[in-house]
Amino acid sequence: MRLPPPLIASMVRGMMRNLEEANVITSDNPRRTLERIEHLIAADLRREDEITEEARLVLMDYQDQIRGADMEYHTLLSKAKAQIAQKKGYLLSRGEEKLSREKQHDLARQIVALFMNDDDIEYFIEERELHPAVARAIEREMRRDAAREEKARRKVMSIKRNIPPGSGEFETLARQFYNEFLDKEG
């Protein structure tokens, strides 16, 4: 999954805090609202994982042909995923980042739909302004996450033992520090 559950939880809490502080929305039952949004995001990202697995299974059927031709598995997997996602009407997150800009807007659209059907939610802005506000809140949280990752990388680089960037040890320590920073925020 592109976003681990602790990151989804942190992101949703931050997003809701931003929206409430900006007087965009309020919830009569904040805990239930947070759980609904977390569930929505996790379910959406699980669909992407399922599409990836389906694409892998499709490529397994053509394994001999792939080996015989000079084709890169990763490229073929991306193409198969795109075709399956298109058939299912699912928007994939593209690129190396955790959530592409398009995916952030897609999730914002889904969250707004959830808000519109949730009796616990009251919003204080025009309905047409809700999507951009939610999209900005998601984008803000993704920037916070990128800063968290950078902080973890800097912490590894500050270790006196000079661990080479890109090495397995560097990446393991960076991930460990990142998780610690994420846990502190939780």
ABEGO torsion letter per residue (X at the ends): XABBAAAAAAAAAAAAAAAAAAGABBBABAAAAAAAAAAAAAAAAAAAAAAAAAAAAAAAAAAAAAAABBBBAAAAAAAAAAAAAAAAGBBBBBEABABBAAAAAAAAAAAAAAAAABAABBBABBAAAAAAAAAAAAAAAAAAAAAAAAAAAAAAAABAAGBBBGBAAAAAAAAAAAAAAAAAAX
